[in-house]
Amino acid sequence: MTLRARTALAAAALLLGGCETMSSWFPQLSSIPPPWQWFSFGSSKKMAPLPPFDAKATPRVYWQVALGGKEGSGFTPVVGNDAVVAAGVDGSIVSVDPASGRPKWSIRAGRNLSAGVGASSDLVVVGTDKADVLAFDAVGKSLWQTKISSEVAGPPVVAEGLAIAWSIDGKIFALSGADGKPKWVYQRTNPPLTVRRVAGGVVSRGGLFTGTAGGKLLALDLATGALGWEASVATPKGATELERIADVTSLPVVEERQVCAAAYQGRVACFEIVRGTLVWSRDFSSLAGITVDNRYLFLTDDKGAVHALDKTTGASVWKQDKLVGRFPSGPVLVGDYVGIVDGEGYLHLLDRNDGALVGRVATDGTGAESQPAASGSAAVWQSTAGNLISAGAS
């Protein structure tokens, strides 16, 4: 474990001393903030200097839209063909044109939000810390409201007539997109201490793929909630509950034949999509997320290095460590490049073939709340200053 990780764990231990016992009395203490927030006690993160690079690309900021609120862990936009939909902590919800950022509509949910937005062409869903799931139509008109078991954790997913919501107590709810009535609930027991989940899940070919606290990857039947398979991305290790945190905190990546996921203090692993059989695994600790192209799987490890792995074997292809100390985001495909947003809001472009830094552009001076989303040749993300930003390769 790195010095930074040990320091972070010690800080969390001081804040949550005795939490294994206390969580039985106060369940909200069983979930701690994501580790990237453990160093934000009222002061700015100390950044490493900007690294030099050989400029071969000229990225630029396409547009920026102000959202309400700041510091909303895991808030990320949904990118569609005709709209980018995003939500702010203060309840603001906006739909903008992907090319220009011009607003299509904006509303106020009337309450603070605890999770980012889920959206389809005709339904927008958000969640609150009071366990409310709120739904709106494609122009922002309120449709329904449903109460689940606890605070909504992670952005909902809207697919095949359902709104899928995750609660902080470890349950997954499938709600009717038409009226919000529950269709099924999947429940499992959380470990005594977990990293606050912010990821949600991915729907593909009738299945819901989602990671869990404790390092599991689940494949659920979307229609019924039945468990298709369960696989171990990571196995908790260590003498204390803090050391044993091995949660899948970012979205899995689903391809035609395999699904891949990464865990904190654990591994990155790919599994056969039908049966969940392990294809390959590598020891990497990651919180920031993964993405793939036709050859490689890209990830940012918890030290800040960016890696490319052969997606069929897991073999290392390249490693870029010049962004260590700049709190880089998870990777996103930006045209022909890999994009990384650092803690000061710079979008860095990396060559997909060798990881070389080839371009950089400044944005609003703050980092990304979560892994940026791809939108054509642009990356779209929400900043900790409360802005929705689109930037990419010219």
C-alpha positions in Angstrom: 0.0 0.0 0.0 1.3 3.4 -0.9 2.2 6.1 1.7 -0.7 8.2 0.3 -3.1 5.3 0.7 -1.8 4.5 4.3 -2.2 8.2 5.2 -5.7 8.2 3.8 -6.7 5.1 5.6 -5.4 6.5 8.8 -7.3 9.7 8.3 -10.5 7.8 7.7 -9.8 5.6 10.7 -9.5 8.7 12.9 -12.8 10.0 11.5 -14.6 6.7 11.8 -12.9 5.0 14.8 -14.9 2.1 16.0 -17.2 2.2 13.0 -17.5 -1.6 12.7 -19.4 -1.5 16.0 -21.0 1.9 15.5 -22.4 1.0 12.1 -24.8 -1.5 13.8 -26.3 1.5 15.7 -25.9 4.2 13.0 -26.0 2.4 9.5 -25.1 5.6 7.7 -21.5 5.3 9.1 -20.9 2.1 7.2 -20.3 4.0 4.0 -17.3 6.4 3.9 -16.6 9.0 1.2 -14.6 7.9 -1.9 -10.8 8.0 -1.2 -10.3 10.9 -3.6 -12.2 13.1 -1.1 -10.0 12.1 1.9 -7.6 15.0 1.2 -10.1 17.8 0.8 -10.4 19.1 4.4 -10.9 22.7 3.6 -7.8 23.2 1.4 -6.8 22.7 -2.2 -5.0 19.5 -3.2 -1.3 20.1 -3.8 -0.7 19.4 -7.5 2.4 18.2 -9.1 3.7 20.5 -11.8 2.3 20.3 -15.3 4.5 17.9 -17.3 6.1 18.9 -20.6 4.8 17.3 -23.8 5.4 17.2 -27.5 2.3 18.9 -29.0 0.8 16.9 -31.8 -2.9 17.7 -31.2 -4.7 21.0 -30.4 -7.6 20.3 -28.1 -10.1 23.0 -27.3 -13.1 23.7 -25.1 -16.3 23.4 -27.1 -18.7 24.7 -24.5 -19.3 25.1 -20.8 -22.7 25.2 -18.9 -23.1 26.2 -15.3 -25.0 23.8 -13.1 -26.1 24.3 -9.5 -24.1 23.1 -6.5 -20.6 21.7 -6.0 -18.8 18.6 -4.8 -21.4 16.0 -5.9 -19.4 12.7 -5.9 -20.2 10.6 -9.0 -22.3 13.1 -10.8 -21.8 12.5 -14.5 -23.8 13.4 -17.6 -25.7 11.1 -19.9 -24.7 11.5 -23.5 -27.2 10.8 -26.2 -27.3 11.4 -30.0 -29.5 14.5 -29.6 -28.9 15.7 -26.0 -26.5 15.7 -23.1 -28.5 15.5 -19.8 -26.9 16.4 -16.5 -28.0 17.2 -12.9 -26.5 19.3 -10.1 -26.4 18.7 -6.4 -28.9 21.6 -5.8 -31.5 19.9 -7.9 -30.9 21.6 -11.3 -31.4 19.3 -14.3 -30.5 20.4 -17.8 -30.6 19.0 -21.3 -28.2 20.6 -23.8 -27.3 20.2 -27.4 -24.2 18.0 -27.7 -22.5 20.1 -30.3 -23.1 23.6 -29.0 -24.1 23.3 -25.4 -27.2 25.3 -26.1 -29.9 24.5 -23.5 -32.9 22.5 -24.7 -34.6 22.7 -21.3 -33.8 23.2 -17.7 -35.8 22.6 -14.5 -35.4 22.4 -10.7 -36.2 19.2 -8.9 -37.1 21.2 -5.8 -34.6 19.3 -3.5 -31.0 18.4 -3.3 -29.8 15.4 -5.3 -27.4 12.6 -4.1 -26.9 10.9 -7.4 -26.4 11.9 -11.0 -28.9 11.5 -13.8 -30.1 8.5 -15.7 -31.8 9.2 -19.0 -33.3 7.8 -22.2 -35.0 9.5 -25.1 -38.2 9.9 -23.2 -37.3 9.6 -19.4 -35.0 11.4 -17.0 -34.4 10.0 -13.5 -32.5 11.4 -10.5 -32.2 10.4 -6.8 -32.1 12.2 -3.4 -30.5 11.6 -0.1 -34.0 11.2 1.3 -34.5 8.0 -0.7 -36.7 9.6 -3.4 -36.4 8.6 -7.0 -37.8 11.4 -9.2 -38.8 11.0 -12.9 -39.4 13.5 -15.6 -40.3 13.3 -19.3 -38.2 14.3 -22.3 -39.0 18.0 -21.8 -38.6 18.1 -18.0 -42.2 17.6 -16.9 -42.6 15.8 -13.6 -44.0 12.2 -14.0 -43.7 10.3 -10.8 -41.9 10.0 -7.5 -41.0 6.7 -5.6 -39.5 6.1 -2.2 -36.8 3.4 -1.9 -35.1 1.9 1.2 -32.3 4.5 1.7 -30.3 7.3 0.0 -29.9 6.9 -3.7 -26.3 6.1 -4.4 -25.0 6.3 -8.0 -26.7 7.5 -11.1 -29.9 5.6 -12.0 -30.0 3.7 -15.4 -33.0 4.0 -17.7 -33.4 1.1 -20.1 -36.2 -1.1 -21.6 -39.0 0.6 -19.8 -37.3 0.4 -16.4 -35.6 2.9 -14.1 -32.8 1.1 -12.1 -31.8 2.7 -8.9 -29.1 1.8 -6.3 -29.6 2.5 -2.6 -26.7 3.1 -0.2 -27.8 0.0 1.9 -26.8 -2.3 -1.0 -30.2 -2.8 -2.7 -31.0 -2.5 -6.4 -34.5 -1.4 -7.4 -36.1 -1.8 -10.8 -39.0 0.7 -11.1 -41.5 0.9 -13.9 -40.6 3.8 -16.2 -44.3 4.5 -16.6 -45.4 5.0 -13.0 -42.4 4.2 -10.7 -43.9 1.1 -9.2 -41.3 -1.5 -8.2 -40.9 -4.4 -10.5 -38.2 -6.2 -8.5 -35.6 -5.6 -5.8 -32.2 -7.3 -5.6 -30.6 -7.3 -2.1 -27.3 -8.4 -0.7 -25.4 -7.7 2.5 -22.8 -5.0 2.4 -19.4 -5.5 4.2 -19.1 -3.6 7.5 -17.3 -0.7 5.8 -17.5 0.3 2.2 -16.5 3.1 -0.2 -19.5 5.1 -1.1 -20.7 3.8 -4.4 -21.1 6.3 -7.2 -21.1 4.0 -10.3 -24.4 2.5 -11.0 -24.5 -0.2 -13.8 -24.6 -1.0 -17.5 -27.4 -2.6 -19.4 -26.6 -4.8 -22.4 -28.6 -7.5 -24.2 -31.2 -7.9 -21.5 -28.7 -8.0 -18.7 -27.7 -5.5 -15.9 -24.0 -5.6 -15.1 -23.0 -3.9 -11.9 -20.2 -4.0 -9.3 -20.7 -4.3 -5.6 -19.0 -3.5 -2.3 -16.7 -6.4 -1.5 -15.4 -6.7 -5.1 -18.1 -8.7 -6.9 -19.4 -8.2 -10.4 -23.0 -9.2 -10.9 -25.0 -10.1 -14.1 -28.7 -9.7 -13.4 -31.6 -10.5 -15.7 -33.1 -7.1 -16.4 -36.7 -8.2 -16.6 -36.8 -10.3 -13.4 -33.8 -9.3 -11.3 -32.6 -13.0 -11.2 -28.9 -13.5 -10.7 -27.3 -14.8 -13.8 -23.8 -15.1 -12.4 -21.5 -13.5 -9.8 -17.8 -13.2 -10.3 -15.0 -11.9 -8.0 -13.1 -8.9 -9.3 -11.2 -8.6 -6.0 -10.9 -10.5 -2.7 -10.8 -8.4 0.4 -7.5 -8.7 2.2 -5.9 -7.2 5.4 -6.3 -7.2 9.1 -8.7 -4.2 9.4 -12.0 -3.4 7.7 -10.3 -0.3 6.1 -7.6 -2.5 4.6 -10.2 -5.0 3.4 -12.1 -2.5 1.3 -12.1 -3.9 -2.2 -15.1 -2.3 -3.8 -16.0 -2.0 -7.5 -16.7 1.7 -7.5 -16.7 2.5 -11.3 -18.8 1.3 -14.2 -17.9 -2.0 -15.9 -17.3 -2.1 -19.6 -19.4 -4.5 -21.6 -18.3 -5.8 -25.0 -19.6 -8.5 -27.4 -17.9 -11.4 -25.6 -16.6 -10.1 -22.3 -17.3 -7.7 -19.5 -14.5 -6.0 -17.5 -14.4 -4.2 -14.2 -11.8 -2.8 -11.7 -11.8 -2.7 -7.9 -10.1 -0.5 -5.4 -7.2 -2.3 -3.6 -7.9 -5.2 -5.9 -7.7 -6.2 -9.6 -8.9 -5.3 -13.1 -10.5 -8.4 -14.6 -12.5 -9.5 -17.6 -15.1 -12.2 -17.7 -16.9 -14.2 -20.3 -20.2 -12.4 -20.7 -22.6 -15.4 -20.8 -21.3 -17.5 -17.9 -19.0 -15.2 -16.0 -15.9 -17.3 -16.5 -12.7 -15.4 -15.8 -10.8 -14.6 -19.0 -7.9 -12.7 -17.4 -7.1 -10.5 -14.4 -4.3 -8.2 -13.3 -3.4 -6.7 -9.9 -4.3 -3.0 -10.2 -6.0 -0.8 -7.7 -8.4 1.7 -9.4 -11.1 4.0 -8.4 -11.4 6.2 -11.5 -12.8 3.8 -14.2 -11.8 1.9 -17.3 -12.6 2.2 -21.0 -11.8 0.1 -24.1 -11.2 0.5 -27.8 -10.8 -2.2 -30.5 -7.4 -3.3 -29.1 -6.8 -2.0 -25.5 -8.3 -1.6 -22.1 -7.3 1.7 -20.5 -7.3 2.5 -16.8 -6.1 5.0 -14.3 -4.6 3.4 -11.2 -4.9 4.8 -7.7 -1.4 6.3 -7.9 -2.3 8.4 -10.9 -0.6 6.4 -13.7 -2.5 5.6 -16.9 -2.2 2.1 -18.4 -3.1 0.4 -21.6 -3.6 -3.4 -21.4 -4.2 -5.8 -24.2 -7.9 -6.4 -23.8 -7.7 -10.1 -24.8 -4.9 -11.1 -22.5 -4.4 -8.3 -20.0 -0.7 -7.9 -21.0 0.8 -4.5 -20.4 1.2 -2.3 -23.5 2.2 1.0 -22.1 2.2 3.1 -18.9 2.1 6.9 -18.7 3.1 8.2 -15.2 3.7 11.9 -16.0 0.2 12.7 -14.5 1.0 11.1 -11.1 0.4 13.8 -8.4 -2.2 15.6 -10.6 -5.2 13.5 -9.5 -6.2 12.3 -13.0 -9.6 11.1 -13.8 -10.6 7.8 -15.5 -9.8 7.6 -19.2 -12.2 8.5 -22.0 -11.8 8.0 -25.7 -11.5 11.4 -27.4 -11.4 10.9 -31.2 -8.1 9.2 -31.9 -6.8 9.9 -28.4 -7.2 8.9 -24.7 -8.4 11.8 -22.7 -7.7 12.4 -19.0 -9.0 15.3 -16.9 -6.6 16.2 -14.0 -7.4 17.9 -10.6 -7.0 21.4 -12.0 -9.3 20.8 -14.9 -6.8 20.3 -17.7 -7.8 17.9 -20.4 -4.7 15.9 -21.4 -4.6 13.9 -24.7 -2.6 10.7 -24.8 -1.6 8.8 -27.9 -3.5 5.5 -27.9 -0.5 3.6 -29.3 2.2 4.5 -26.9 0.7 6.7 -24.2 2.7 9.8 -25.1 1.2 13.1 -24.0 0.4 15.0 -27.2 -2.1 17.8 -26.2 -3.5 19.8 -23.3 -6.2 22.4 -22.8 -7.3 24.3 -19.6 -10.9 24.4 -18.6 -12.4 25.8 -15.3 -9.5 25.0 -13.0 -11.2 22.2 -11.1 -11.2 18.4 -11.5 -13.9 16.1 -12.8 -16.5 14.7 -10.4 -16.2 11.3 -12.1 -15.0 9.5 -15.2 -15.8 11.7 -18.3 -18.2 10.5 -20.9 -17.4 10.2 -24.6 -19.4 12.3 -27.1 -17.9 11.9 -30.6 -14.5 13.5 -30.6 -15.2 15.2 -27.3 -15.1 14.4 -23.6 -18.0 15.6 -21.5 -17.8 15.9 -17.7 -19.1 17.7 -14.6 -16.5 19.6 -12.7 -16.2 20.0 -8.9 -17.0 23.8 -9.5 -20.4 22.8 -10.8 -19.9 23.1 -14.5 -20.8 20.9 -17.4 -17.9 20.9 -19.8 -17.3 19.6 -23.4 -13.7 19.6 -24.7 -11.8 17.6 -27.2 -9.5 17.2 -30.2 -9.9 19.8 -33.0 
